[in-house]
Amino acid sequence: MARPYDENHREALRDQLALPVAERTCPICAHTGLRSYHHEEFGRSSPSMINYLWCPDCHGYYSSFTAADRHTVDRDPLAEAHGDRIAEVMRDPEGLLRLLDGYWAGGSLPQRMLRRSRG
């Protein structure tokens, strides 16, 4: 069952920011090897990102919404598969994390962050 990280969990995660995501430890179950997913949103004055950080073992997770600035992702398998229905898919955290775990198992994730070209 998906469980959002609370403030204490997020503080423990902040202490690990210097580590690559794959080396971070889940503050709920102590599993090492977190995962991340980024979805770029358009239609605003500037692009933004919806970010997910989760544990594949216990499905503890954190989501955030940030400015994309000059970054983009190399691919978004969830958007490719669900298109306009992606917001609906994201409303079910457990279903979303199961889908994302499947993309990891299939090699479609992780994503790489790329610099957006000026233009």
N, C-alpha and C positions, 0 to 999 in steps of 0.2 A: 504494500500500500504506500503510495506516495505521501511523503511528509515534508512540508516546508521547513527549511532551517529557521530556527528562531534567532533572536538577537545574539544569544550566547554562542550559538553555532556559527553565525556569520562572523563574530569576533574571532573565533578560532580559525576560520577560513582566511580572514584578513591577515592573520599572523603567518600564513603560508603563501602569501602573494609572490614572494621571490622564487618559489618553486614552480616548475612546469605543472600544468593541471594533472598530468598523469602521475605525478609524484606526491600530490596532495592527499591528505588523509581525511576521511569522512569523520566529522565530529559526532555523529550519532553512533556508527557501528565500528569505527576505526579501520575500515577497509581503505587500503592505499590504491589510488588509481581512479581519480574522479574523471568525469567527462564533461565536455562543454559543447554547446550548440548555439549558433548565432543565426538570426533571421533578420534580413534587412527590410525595413519598411520604407516605402516611398509615399508620395502624396502629401508631404508636409513641405515646409519651406526648405528643409534640408533633410537628407536621409537620416534614419535612426536605426538602432539595432535593438532587437529583443534578444536577450542573452539568457541561457540556461546553463547552470552548473549542477551536476547531479552525481550521485553515487549509484553505480550499476548494481551494487549488492543490496542495499536497503531502500533505494529510491528516495533518500533524502535529497532535497533540491532547493535551489535558490534561483529566482528569475529577476531580471532587472531590465530596465528600458534606458538606453543611453544614446547620445548623439553618435552617429557613425563617423563624424568628422571626415577624415580623408581615407577611411578604411572601408573595405568591402570583403566579402567572403568569396572563395574560389568557386563554391557550388553550394546549393541548398537542396538536398534531396527531398526534404519534407515539402518544400514549396513546389518542386517539380512534380511530386506525386499528388498533392492535394490542391494546388493552385488557389483559387478563390475561397476554398473551404478551410484554409490554414487556420484562420481565427477560431473556427469551430473546433478543430482538432486540438488547439492549444487550451481550450476551456476544460479539458479533461486531463489533469496532470498525470495520472497513472497511465492512461492510454497513450499520451504523448511520450512519456519516458519509455514505455514498451516499444513504441515505434522507433524512437531514437536508438535504443539498444539494438534493435534489429538492423538499423543502418550501420552501426558500429560493427556488428557481427558480419555484415555483408561487405564491409570495406568502403561504404559511401561516406562515412565519417571516420576520423575527424576532419574538420575544415581547416583551411589555411587562411589567415588574414592577409589581405593584399592592400597595397596602397592604391587608392583611387587616382586615376589620371586626372589631371586638370582639364577642364573643358567646359 
